[in-house]
Amino acid sequence: MEFQALRSLVPGSRKGVAGGSGVKKAPAGDTYRATRPQQILLFALLINATGSGLYVASAPIYLVRYAELSEYEAGLGFTIGSAIALVMMAHFGYICDRMGAKLLYIVSCVAYAGAMVAFAQVRDMLTFTVVATATGITSGASAVARPALVRQMSNGHLRWFRTRNRVVNNLGMALGAAGAIAALKVDTLFAFQVIYLINAASFVVCSAFVLLAVRSAGGVVEARPTTRKWVAFRDRQFLRGTVLNGIIALQYPMLTFAMPLWAVEVIGSPPWLASGYVLLNTVLIVLLQSRISRGIQSLPLAGKAMKHSGVIFTLNVVLIVIAPLLSPLMATIVLGLSVLVHSIGEALHAAASQEVYYGMSTDESQAEYAGVFWIGQGLALTAGPALLAVLCFGLGTPGWLMLAAIFLVTGWVSPRILAGGRRPSEQSASHAPVMSADMSVEGVKS
């Protein structure tokens, strides 16, 4: 299934799907193959994710080594920037539903590219905080627009397309992490600056391909009829799922912020090896995500997946805590094992969180639901670096064990909170073609 996701990026891979106008459907019982617009969009997202992988796998080391910030300053800067973006998330969703996902995504990508150019010049806390705010706002806007784009271009195969999107995203992150390892082995300021400029260019190229994908699908941007605002905030079941997802989402900064710094600063691992752990994680996610996602197709199953991921992240924390007590070689092996464990938990969590968002959002307020959902996950990404800096580096082992308890308790209560049937609208969202004011898929050409 993962290789089918990669093959969907190759033009002309849709043999067996009839040509002509109208929405393309695979014959009953046959495997669905991506349309040309879907191939282009997946390729655009691959470019985007590759650039992001360069940044994510190297930013903490760059800030501490070359921007001369402490772990606490780096965490605080990320937190301040993300907090400002977080306040705007629901507004981004409402704006996206009005102006269209395509336009918001393209604008945010271009703006993010400018912010990344500035990131390559960071040398002090104030500059970093300003740049982190800019990257937080632009990445927040794109995070709201992206799931709306995926949903609108799903061609009636939402679960299939969102899983491919996830696989392609992690493949790109793996490629980016590999590039970051090369920069870390060179270990010069110039090498870091080059990869951040490449990241900036990747977002500009991505926006061009997104525009091409939407035009290939016959997409037009139109104003939506005025509807009620803050619909998602009144959906209590959705809010409960958002809170659970946000707490479990602390696993992301644990992998990309706390663990690399723990490996370098506490265990004494070389910086390139710390990025290697991120690369290993993304490769494992590419291999695991489709298989794990297939079994999570309802809210009760999503609750069970959240529970299992909480237990797995708890085990992962224990392995990280044990690593400094061992010899350098054994510590490296144990951290590699912890990445394997983490990747299984991440794949479970990602599949469950997608079921909560895509299964519970409504067609008329897709991006608003995405904005509210990302407030929950954004809180983890916002408070996460600063919280983990205090827990993991300030308190040491007791702090790590407190983090393990958070994962365990949250996972344990997830099945009860997410229990309940799916809405009728959720079935149509998962299995019927999604026509939106932002883009029409009529007249798709193979």
C-alpha positions in Angstrom: 0.0 0.0 0.0 2.8 2.4 0.7 4.4 1.6 -2.7 1.0 2.4 -4.3 1.2 5.8 -2.7 4.6 6.4 -4.2 3.4 5.1 -7.6 0.5 7.5 -7.5 3.1 10.3 -8.0 4.1 9.0 -11.4 2.2 10.5 -14.3 0.4 8.0 -16.4 0.0 5.5 -13.6 -3.8 5.5 -13.8 -4.2 2.7 -16.3 -7.6 1.1 -16.3 -9.5 4.3 -15.4 -11.7 5.5 -18.1 -11.0 8.9 -19.7 -13.3 11.7 -20.5 -15.0 14.3 -18.5 -16.6 13.9 -15.1 -15.4 12.5 -11.8 -13.3 9.4 -12.3 -14.2 6.3 -10.3 -12.3 3.0 -10.4 -14.5 -0.1 -11.3 -16.2 -1.8 -8.4 -13.8 -4.1 -6.6 -10.7 -2.5 -8.3 -8.0 -0.6 -6.5 -8.5 3.2 -6.8 -5.7 5.0 -8.6 -5.0 8.7 -8.2 -6.2 11.2 -10.8 -3.7 13.5 -12.5 -4.7 16.5 -10.2 -4.2 14.2 -7.2 -0.8 13.1 -8.5 0.3 16.8 -8.9 -1.0 17.7 -5.4 0.8 14.8 -3.8 4.0 15.7 -5.6 3.6 19.3 -4.3 3.1 18.1 -0.8 6.2 15.8 -1.2 8.3 18.9 -2.1 6.8 20.8 0.9 7.5 18.0 3.3 11.1 17.5 2.1 11.9 21.1 2.9 10.2 20.8 6.2 12.3 17.7 7.0 15.4 19.7 6.5 14.2 22.3 9.0 12.7 20.0 11.7 15.7 17.7 11.8 18.2 20.4 12.3 16.6 23.5 13.9 17.2 22.7 17.5 20.9 22.0 16.9 21.3 25.1 14.8 19.7 27.3 17.4 21.9 26.0 20.2 25.2 25.8 18.3 25.1 28.7 15.9 22.4 31.1 17.0 24.0 30.7 20.5 20.6 30.2 22.3 20.1 28.0 25.3 17.7 25.1 25.3 15.3 27.2 27.3 15.6 30.2 25.0 15.0 28.0 21.9 11.9 26.4 23.6 10.6 29.8 24.7 11.0 31.3 21.3 9.1 28.5 19.6 6.4 28.8 22.3 5.9 32.5 21.9 5.7 32.3 18.1 3.4 29.4 18.1 1.2 30.9 20.8 0.5 34.0 18.7 -0.3 31.7 15.7 -2.5 29.6 17.9 -4.8 32.5 18.8 -5.4 33.0 15.0 -6.1 29.3 14.1 -9.9 29.4 14.3 -10.0 32.7 12.4 -7.8 31.0 9.7 -10.4 28.3 9.4 -13.2 30.7 9.0 -11.3 32.8 6.4 -10.3 29.6 4.6 -14.0 28.5 4.3 -14.7 32.0 2.8 -11.8 32.6 0.5 -10.9 29.0 -0.4 -8.3 26.5 0.7 -6.2 27.0 -2.5 -5.6 30.7 -2.1 -4.8 30.5 1.7 -2.4 27.6 1.2 -0.5 29.3 -1.6 -0.2 32.6 0.2 0.9 30.9 3.5 3.6 28.9 1.6 5.1 32.0 -0.1 5.1 33.9 3.2 6.7 31.0 5.1 9.5 30.9 2.5 10.3 34.5 3.4 10.3 33.7 7.1 12.7 30.8 6.5 15.1 33.0 4.7 15.2 35.2 7.8 15.6 32.1 10.0 18.9 31.4 8.4 20.1 34.8 9.8 19.0 34.3 13.4 21.7 35.2 15.9 19.8 36.4 19.0 16.7 35.7 21.1 14.7 38.7 19.8 15.3 38.0 16.2 14.5 34.3 16.7 11.2 35.2 18.5 10.1 37.4 15.6 11.0 34.8 13.0 9.3 32.0 15.1 6.2 34.1 15.2 6.2 34.5 11.4 6.8 30.8 10.8 4.1 29.9 13.4 1.5 32.1 11.7 2.2 31.0 8.2 2.5 27.3 9.1 -0.7 27.6 11.1 -2.5 29.0 8.0 -1.2 26.2 5.8 -2.1 23.6 8.4 -5.7 24.8 8.2 -5.8 24.9 4.4 -4.1 21.6 3.8 -6.7 19.2 5.1 -9.4 21.2 3.3 -7.4 20.8 0.1 -7.0 17.1 0.7 -10.7 16.7 1.4 -11.8 18.7 -1.6 -9.6 16.8 -4.0 -10.3 13.4 -2.6 -12.6 12.6 -5.5 -14.9 10.6 -3.3 -12.1 8.6 -1.7 -11.3 10.6 1.3 -9.8 7.9 3.5 -7.7 6.6 0.7 -6.4 10.1 -0.3 -5.7 11.3 3.3 -3.7 8.1 4.0 -1.6 8.7 0.8 -1.1 12.3 1.9 0.2 11.1 5.2 2.6 8.5 3.6 3.9 11.1 1.1 4.3 13.7 3.9 6.5 11.3 5.9 8.5 10.2 2.8 9.3 13.9 2.3 10.2 14.3 5.9 12.6 11.3 5.6 14.3 12.8 2.5 14.6 16.2 4.3 16.0 14.5 7.4 18.6 12.8 5.3 19.7 16.2 3.9 19.9 17.6 7.4 22.2 14.8 8.4 24.6 15.8 5.6 24.6 19.4 6.9 25.1 18.2 10.4 28.1 16.1 9.4 29.6 19.2 7.7 28.7 21.1 10.9 29.3 24.6 9.6 27.0 27.7 9.7 27.1 27.9 5.9 25.7 24.3 5.6 22.8 25.1 7.9 22.0 28.3 6.0 22.0 26.4 2.7 19.4 23.9 3.9 17.1 26.6 5.2 17.3 28.5 1.9 16.5 25.2 0.2 13.5 24.8 2.5 12.4 28.3 1.6 12.6 27.4 -2.1 10.7 24.2 -1.6 7.6 26.2 -0.3 7.7 28.4 -3.4 7.9 25.5 -5.7 5.1 23.7 -3.7 2.8 26.6 -4.1 3.3 26.6 -7.9 2.4 22.9 -8.1 -0.7 23.3 -5.9 -1.9 26.0 -8.3 -1.3 23.6 -11.2 -3.1 20.8 -9.4 -6.2 22.9 -8.7 -6.3 24.2 -12.3 -6.0 20.7 -13.6 -9.0 19.7 -11.6 -11.0 22.6 -13.0 -10.9 24.4 -9.7 -12.3 27.9 -9.2 -12.3 30.1 -6.1 -15.7 31.5 -5.2 -17.1 33.2 -2.1 -19.1 30.8 0.0 -22.6 31.7 1.2 -22.5 33.2 4.7 -23.0 30.5 7.3 -22.9 30.4 11.1 -19.5 31.1 12.6 -17.9 29.0 15.4 -19.8 25.9 14.6 -16.9 23.7 15.6 -16.7 25.4 19.0 -20.3 24.3 19.7 -19.5 20.6 18.8 -18.8 19.1 22.3 -17.8 15.7 21.0 -15.4 17.2 18.5 -13.9 19.4 21.3 -13.3 16.4 23.5 -11.5 14.6 20.7 -9.5 17.8 20.0 -8.3 18.0 23.7 -7.3 14.3 23.7 -5.4 14.7 20.5 -3.7 17.8 21.7 -2.3 16.1 24.8 -1.1 13.0 23.0 0.5 15.4 20.4 3.2 16.2 22.9 4.9 13.2 21.3 5.8 15.4 18.3 8.0 18.0 20.2 9.3 15.1 22.3 10.7 13.5 19.1 11.9 16.6 17.2 12.9 18.9 20.2 13.6 17.0 23.4 15.1 13.8 22.1 17.7 15.3 19.8 18.9 17.7 22.5 18.9 14.9 25.1 21.0 12.7 22.8 23.5 15.5 22.0 23.7 17.4 25.3 23.1 14.6 27.9 24.3 11.4 26.2 27.0 13.0 24.0 25.8 11.7 20.7 27.1 13.5 17.5 24.6 15.9 16.1 24.2 14.0 12.8 23.1 10.9 14.8 20.4 12.9 16.5 19.0 13.9 13.1 19.4 10.2 12.1 16.8 9.3 14.7 14.3 11.7 13.1 15.1 10.1 9.7 14.6 6.6 11.1 11.2 7.7 12.5 10.0 9.1 9.2 11.1 6.0 7.2 9.3 3.8 9.7 6.1 5.9 9.5 6.2 5.6 5.7 6.3 1.8 6.1 3.7 1.6 8.9 1.1 4.3 8.4 -1.1 2.7 5.7 -1.3 -0.7 7.4 -2.2 0.8 10.7 -4.7 3.3 9.3 -6.7 0.6 7.6 -8.0 -0.7 10.9 -9.1 2.6 12.3 -12.4 3.7 10.7 -14.6 4.8 13.5 -14.5 6.9 16.7 -14.5 3.9 19.0 -11.6 2.4 17.1 -9.9 5.8 17.2 -10.3 5.8 21.0 -8.6 2.4 21.3 -5.8 3.6 19.0 -5.3 6.6 21.3 -5.1 4.3 24.3 -2.5 2.1 22.7 -0.5 5.0 21.6 -0.4 6.4 25.1 0.9 3.2 26.4 3.5 3.0 23.7 4.7 6.6 24.3 5.0 5.8 28.0 7.3 2.9 27.1 9.3 5.1 24.8 9.9 7.6 27.6 11.2 4.8 29.8 13.7 3.8 27.1 14.9 7.5 26.8 15.4 7.7 30.5 17.5 4.5 30.6 19.8 5.5 27.8 22.2 7.8 29.7 22.8 5.1 32.2 24.4 2.9 29.6 27.6 2.9 27.6 27.7 5.1 24.5 27.2 2.2 22.1 24.3 0.7 24.1 22.7 4.2 24.6 22.7 4.6 20.8 21.1 1.2 20.4 18.5 1.9 23.0 17.6 5.3 21.5 17.2 3.6 18.1 14.8 1.1 19.7 12.9 4.0 21.3 12.5 5.6 17.9 11.0 2.3 16.6 8.6 2.2 19.6 7.8 5.9 19.1 7.0 5.4 15.4 4.4 2.7 16.1 2.7 5.0 18.6 2.9 7.9 16.2 1.3 5.9 13.4 -1.6 4.9 15.8 -2.0 8.5 17.0 -2.0 10.0 13.5 -4.6 7.5 12.2 -6.8 8.2 15.3 -6.5 12.0 15.0 -7.4 11.9 11.3 -10.5 9.9 12.1 -11.5 12.5 14.7 -11.1 15.4 12.4 -12.2 14.0 9.0 -15.0 11.9 10.6 -16.5 14.7 12.6 -16.1 17.9 10.6 -18.9 19.1 8.3 -18.7 19.9 4.6 -19.7 23.5 5.0 -17.2 24.3 7.7 -14.3 22.1 6.9 -11.5 24.6 7.5 -13.1 26.0 10.6 -13.1 22.5 12.1 -9.5 22.2 11.0 -8.6 25.4 12.7 -10.2 24.4 16.0 -8.7 20.9 15.7 -5.2 22.5 15.2 -5.7 24.6 18.3 -5.6 21.4 20.3 -2.5 20.1 18.5 -1.1 23.6 18.3 -1.2 23.9 22.1 1.1 20.8 22.2 3.4 22.2 19.6 3.3 25.7 21.3 3.7 24.8 24.9 5.6 21.6 24.1 9.1 22.9 23.6 9.0 25.1 26.7 7.3 22.4 28.8 9.7 19.7 27.7 12.7 22.0 28.3 11.5 22.4 31.9 10.5 18.7 32.5 13.2 16.9 30.6 16.2 19.3 31.1 15.2 21.1 34.2 13.9 18.2 36.3 15.7 15.4 34.4 14.5 11.9 35.0 11.5 12.9 37.3 10.3 15.2 34.5 10.5 12.5 31.9 8.5 10.2 34.2 5.9 12.9 34.6 5.6 13.1 30.8 5.2 9.3 30.7 2.3 9.6 33.2 0.6 12.3 31.0 0.7 9.9 28.0 -0.5 6.9 30.0 -3.5 8.6 31.7 -4.6 10.4 28.5 -4.5 7.3 26.5 -6.3 5.3 29.1 -9.4 7.6 29.2 -9.6 8.1 25.4 -11.9 5.1 24.5 -14.5 6.2 27.0 -14.4 9.9 25.8 -14.5 9.0 22.1 -17.1 6.3 22.4 -20.2 6.9 20.3 -21.5 6.3 16.8 -20.6 8.2 13.7 -22.8 10.9 12.3 -24.7 10.3 9.0 -22.7 13.2 7.5 -19.5 11.5 8.4 -20.3 8.6 6.1 -21.0 10.9 3.2 -17.7 12.8 4.0 -15.8 9.5 3.9 -17.4 7.9 0.8 -19.1 10.5 -1.3 -17.5 13.0 -3.7 -16.9 16.3 -2.0 -17.9 19.3 -4.1 -16.9 22.6 -2.7 -17.1 26.2 -3.7 -13.3 26.3 -3.6 -12.8 23.7 -6.3 -14.9 21.7 -8.7 -13.7 18.3 -9.8 -15.9 18.2 -12.8 -14.1 17.7 -16.0 -11.0 16.0 -14.5 -8.6 14.7 -17.2 -6.3 11.8 -16.7 
